[in-house]
Amino acid sequence: MTGRYPVRYGMASRNIMRIVPFLSAKAGLPPNETTYAEMLQEAGYATALVGKWHIGTYCDNTGCQDPIGQGFQYYYGVPLTNLRDCRGDSNVFIAWDEHIYRDIFITYIFLLWGSYSLKKRNIIGRPGFMILFAISTILCGGFYAFIQGIKMMNCLILENRKVVEQPYTYDNLANRMTQRAVNFLEVNHDKPFMLTMSFLQAHTALFSSDKFTNRSKHGPYGDTVEEMDYSLGEVMATLKRLGIADNTFVYLTSDNGGHVEEITEDDVREGGWNGIYKGSKGSSYEGGIRVPTVVSYPGIIPAGLEASEPTHIIDALPTIADVVGIPLPEDRVIDGKSMMPLLTNTRTMSDHEFMYHYCGGYMHGVRYRPREGSISYKIVYMSVRLIPGPHGVEGCFNTYACQCYGSSTDYHNPPLVYDITNDPSESSPLDTHEPFVQDIIGKVGGALEVHKASLSQVPYQFSLLRLLPRPWAQPCCGVFPFCSCREQSGASSLQMGPTMEPPLSVSRQVR
């Protein structure tokens, strides 16, 4: 969205929680960041986002973190993410503590026993005991009710700023989002437009419509991928039907590698597969960060071109700016580079000499592309510790999600150095005693110091206070906590702009 490393605006976590856990939390993309949607909106483009957001919805006197506040004139989708909670399979807290209900019960019994002991020893009287009993019941019962209410609080669909379904169901969900995207194209095809589709597939909980269920030989995961492919096909077919396919830049990528630890008790893979690449989602191994990307721009990008040079997802903003012909923001560091020289075959080398691989707020490695030759190197300072799992795959099976620091990580001094071009599986680190390898370590170390010096002190988005839910900021289609509504079948108003005004203190309004 920003063309910048998340560490520059406080979105690089230094604790175990690396995502925004509650829809009403204050953590998220700061409103003073410039997204490509804001740049394009200012250039006269109609802008829309359909699908997942998950980088904040909180509004205060500095602005709003939600899509409408970050440059999208139309939004329809899930403002948090697709969680197993939303299907009722499990609970986000159980992912961190599978004995959470037992722990609540034990805590409650301990508090009652302590209160009774104080009364029995005449330290407190009957009124004091009743007060402690009430406090214990409210605390433990309230926490239990809070956990049970996660689905209601986090699993909802927004259209602009209006809650249209809470909690959401998976019935026809992929089709609903596809239809919103198609409608946006039909309404705006005769003027400049930008549509971002952020698919919920193939994040767990996996889901697919009846048409795609049990269709793939790769099980539920394959079903979801096939339905996503169908959705993309509908969008591409709409571009062709409207006669604008040859004048539209299309960019398709993924936000991370497969989550190989997602394996059910029935031994069904639900998190994908990373092939020859080591590691998983959440790690800085190639299996966590190397993703496929497909680009289309007929007449500008040659058909069949394959670019194997290292690029980065933060390259999206400068690439879009290059395609549209608008300048980049000059008031901040933009880390991304335009991919257009590579995609038009006017350059054969990536503009990225160094690419920094963070795991949360921790520097795990650096990719180095020398300005001569054809080999890229990867220098690894920290790495997650992988253990064998089912199907002969290694992953973070002891923690479910790879952690960035602590006992499940390894520190490397000297760092590991890989010829990532010829050893993409990261199986054979180079000999650090070799002079040319020492030279690589020295050059990368110098670049890393320059990068660190360019970082400014910014508000940390993953502090405990920012991560906690704020009931007064909870989106609700009723009276909190009695939030419940269902979207009308086939409803598709496509109203551009916010349908629920932010607080009057918000300084930046949607144009």
Residue pairs with C-beta under 8 A, 6 or more apart in sequence:
1 29
1 33
1 35
1 36
1 37
1 55
1 70
1 316
1 317
2 9
2 29
2 33
2 34
2 35
2 36
2 314
2 317
3 36
3 314
3 315
3 316
3 317
3 318
3 328
3 334
3 335
3 336
4 33
4 314
4 332
4 333
4 334
4 335
4 336
5 12
5 314
5 335
5 356
5 358
6 12
6 358
7 358
7 361
7 455
8 332
8 333
8 335
8 455
8 456
8 458
9 29
9 30
9 33
9 458
9 461
10 30
10 458
10 459
10 460
10 461
10 462
11 28
11 29
11 55
11 461
11 462
12 358
12 360
12 361
13 360
13 361
13 404
13 461
13 462
14 360
14 361
14 362
14 405
14 460
14 462
15 360
15 462
16 96
16 403
17 462
17 467
18 282
18 360
18 404
18 462
19 54
19 81
20 27
20 28
20 54
20 55
20 56
20 80
20 467
21 92
21 467
22 80
22 153
22 154
22 467
22 468
22 469
23 57
23 79
23 80
23 153
23 154
23 156
23 469
23 474
23 475
24 57
24 58
24 153
24 469
24 470
24 471
24 472
24 473
24 474
24 475
25 56
25 58
25 466
25 467
25 468
25 469
25 470
26 56
26 58
26 60
26 465
26 466
26 467
26 470
26 473
27 56
27 58
27 461
27 462
27 463
27 466
27 467
28 55
28 56
28 57
28 58
28 65
28 461
29 35
29 55
29 56
29 65
29 70
30 62
30 65
30 458
30 459
30 461
31 62
31 63
31 64
31 65
31 69
31 70
31 508
32 62
32 63
33 70
34 329
34 332
35 70
35 71
35 317
36 71
36 194
36 316
36 317
36 320
36 321
37 47
37 49
37 67
37 70
37 71
37 72
37 194
37 196
38 70
38 71
39 71
39 317
39 320
39 321
39 326
39 329
40 47
40 71
40 192
40 194
40 320
40 324
40 326
41 47
41 71
41 72
41 73
41 511
42 511
43 192
43 324
43 326
44 191
44 192
45 192
45 193
45 194
45 324
46 73
46 74
46 184
46 188
46 191
46 192
46 193
46 194
46 496
47 71
47 72
47 73
47 74
47 193
47 194
47 195
48 72
48 73
48 74
48 75
48 76
48 181
48 184
48 188
48 193
48 194
48 195
48 196
49 67
49 72
49 74
49 75
49 76
49 77
49 195
49 196
49 198
50 75
50 76
50 77
50 177
50 180
50 181
50 184
50 195
50 196
50 197
50 198
51 77
51 78
51 177
51 196
51 197
51 198
51 199
51 200
52 77
52 78
52 81
52 82
52 198
52 199
52 200
52 203
53 66
53 67
53 75
53 77
53 78
53 79
53 80
53 198
54 78
54 79
54 80
54 81
55 65
56 65
56 66
56 461
57 64
57 65
57 66
57 79
57 473
57 475
58 64
58 65
58 66
58 470
58 473
59 65
59 66
59 69
59 473
59 502
59 503
59 506
60 503
60 505
60 506
61 503
61 505
61 506
61 507
62 507
63 69
63 506
63 507
63 508
64 70
64 502
64 506
66 75
66 79
66 158
66 161
67 75
67 79
68 75
68 160
68 161
68 497
68 498
68 510
69 502
69 506
69 508
69 510
72 196
73 496
73 497
73 510
74 160
74 184
74 494
74 495
74 496
74 497
75 158
75 159
75 160
76 157
76 158
76 159
76 160
76 177
76 180
77 157
77 158
77 177
77 198
78 155
78 156
78 157
78 158
78 168
78 200
79 156
79 158
79 475
80 154
80 155
81 200
81 203
82 200
82 203
82 204
82 205
82 207
83 92
83 154
83 155
83 204
83 205
84 90
84 91
84 92
84 204
84 205
85 91
85 92
85 150
85 151
85 154
85 155
86 151
86 154
86 155
86 167
86 168
86 170
86 205
87 170
87 205
87 207
88 151
89 205
91 100
91 147
91 150
92 150
92 154
93 100
93 147
93 150
94 100
95 400
95 401
97 103
100 147
101 144
104 140
104 143
104 144
105 140
107 140
108 136
108 137
108 140
111 132
111 136
111 139
111 140
112 133
112 136
114 132
115 124
115 129
115 132
115 133
115 136
116 129
118 124
118 128
118 129
118 132
119 125
119 126
119 128
119 129
124 132
149 481
151 167
152 166
152 167
152 481
152 483
152 484
153 469
153 474
153 483
155 166
155 167
155 168
156 163
156 165
156 166
156 167
156 168
156 475
156 477
156 483
157 163
157 164
157 165
157 166
157 168
157 487
158 164
158 475
159 493
159 495
159 499
160 495
160 497
160 498
160 499
160 500
161 498
161 499
161 500
161 501
161 502
162 499
162 500
163 475
163 476
163 477
163 483
163 485
164 477
164 485
164 487
164 491
165 477
165 485
165 486
165 487
166 475
166 476
166 477
166 483
166 484
166 485
167 484
168 487
169 486
170 205
170 207
172 209
172 489
173 200
173 207
174 200
174 201
174 207
174 208
174 209
174 227
174 228
174 230
174 231
175 209
175 231
176 487
177 197
177 199
177 200
177 231
178 231
178 234
178 235
179 492
180 492
180 494
181 195
181 197
181 231
181 234
181 235
181 238
182 234
182 235
182 238
183 492
183 494
184 193
184 195
184 494
185 193
185 195
185 235
185 238
185 239
185 242
186 238
186 242
187 494
189 242
189 244
192 324
194 320
195 235
197 231
197 232
197 235
199 228
199 231
200 207
201 207
201 224
201 225
201 227
201 228
202 221
202 224
202 225
202 228
202 272
204 259
204 262
204 270
204 271
206 220
206 221
206 223
206 224
206 270
207 224
208 215
208 220
208 223
208 224
208 226
208 227
209 227
211 227
212 223
212 224
212 226
212 227
212 230
213 223
214 223
215 222
215 223
215 226
216 222
216 223
216 225
216 226
218 225
218 269
219 268
219 269
220 268
220 270
221 269
221 270
221 271
221 272
232 252
236 245
236 250
239 245
239 248
239 250
245 298
246 298
246 299
248 296
248 297
249 295
249 296
249 297
249 300
249 320
249 323
250 295
250 296
250 297
251 293
251 295
251 316
251 319
251 320
252 293
252 294
252 295
253 291
253 292
253 293
253 294
253 313
254 291
254 292
254 293
255 291
255 313
256 281
256 282
256 288
256 289
256 291
257 272
257 274
257 277
257 279
257 280
257 281
257 286
257 287
257 288
257 289
257 290
257 291
258 271
258 272
258 273
258 274
258 280
258 281
258 287
259 271
259 272
259 280
259 281
259 282
259 401
260 269
260 271
260 272
260 273
260 274
260 280
260 281
260 287
260 389
260 393
260 395
261 271
261 280
261 389
261 395
261 396
261 397
261 400
261 401
262 269
262 270
262 271
262 272
263 269
263 270
263 271
263 389
263 390
263 391
264 270
267 390
269 391
271 280
271 281
273 393
274 280
274 286
274 287
276 424
276 425
277 285
277 286
277 287
277 290
277 424
277 425
278 285
278 286
278 287
278 386
278 394
278 425
278 426
278 427
279 285
279 286
279 287
279 288
279 384
279 386
279 394
279 395
279 402
280 287
280 288
280 395
280 396
280 402
281 288
281 401
281 402
282 288
282 359
282 384
282 396
282 401
282 402
282 403
282 404
283 289
283 359
283 364
283 383
283 384
283 386
283 396
283 402
284 357
284 358
284 359
284 364
284 365
284 380
284 382
284 383
284 384
285 383
285 384
285 386
285 426
286 420
286 424
286 425
286 426
288 402
289 357
290 424
291 313
293 311
295 301
295 339
295 343
297 323
297 343
300 344
301 343
301 344
302 344
302 345
305 343
305 345
307 339
307 342
307 343
309 342
309 348
309 349
309 350
309 369
309 376
310 350
310 352
310 355
310 367
310 369
310 376
311 337
311 339
311 342
311 350
311 352
312 335
312 336
312 337
312 352
312 355
314 335
314 336
315 336
315 337
315 338
315 339
316 336
317 328
317 334
317 336
318 328
318 334
318 336
318 337
318 338
319 336
319 338
319 339
319 340
321 327
321 328
321 338
322 338
322 340
323 340
328 334
333 454
337 350
337 351
337 352
338 351
341 347
341 351
342 348
342 350
349 369
349 371
350 369
352 367
352 369
353 368
353 369
353 370
353 371
353 447
354 366
354 367
354 368
354 369
354 444
354 447
354 448
354 451
355 366
355 367
355 369
356 363
356 366
356 367
356 448
356 451
357 363
357 364
357 365
357 366
357 367
357 378
358 364
359 382
359 384
359 402
359 404
359 405
360 404
360 405
361 404
362 382
362 404
362 405
363 381
363 382
363 448
364 380
364 381
364 382
364 383
364 404
365 378
365 379
365 380
365 381
365 382
365 383
365 415
366 378
366 379
366 381
366 444
366 447
366 448
367 376
367 377
367 378
367 420
368 376
368 377
368 378
368 379
368 440
368 443
368 444
368 447
369 376
369 377
370 377
374 421
375 419
375 421
375 422
376 420
376 421
377 417
377 418
377 419
377 420
377 440
377 444
378 417
378 418
378 420
378 426
379 415
379 416
379 417
379 418
379 440
379 441
379 444
380 412
380 415
380 416
380 417
380 418
380 426
380 429
381 411
381 412
381 413
381 415
382 404
382 405
382 409
382 410
382 411
382 412
383 409
383 410
383 412
383 416
384 396
384 402
384 403
384 404
384 408
384 409
384 410
385 396
385 408
385 409
385 410
386 394
386 395
386 396
387 394
387 395
387 396
387 397
387 398
388 394
388 397
389 395
389 397
395 402
396 402
396 403
396 408
398 408
399 408
402 408
403 409
414 432
414 441
415 432
415 441
416 429
417 429
417 430
417 432
417 437
417 440
417 441
418 426
418 428
418 429
418 430
419 430
420 426
430 437
431 437
432 438
432 441
460 466
471 480
471 481
474 480
474 483
475 483
476 483
477 483
477 484
477 485
478 484
478 485
497 510
498 510
502 509
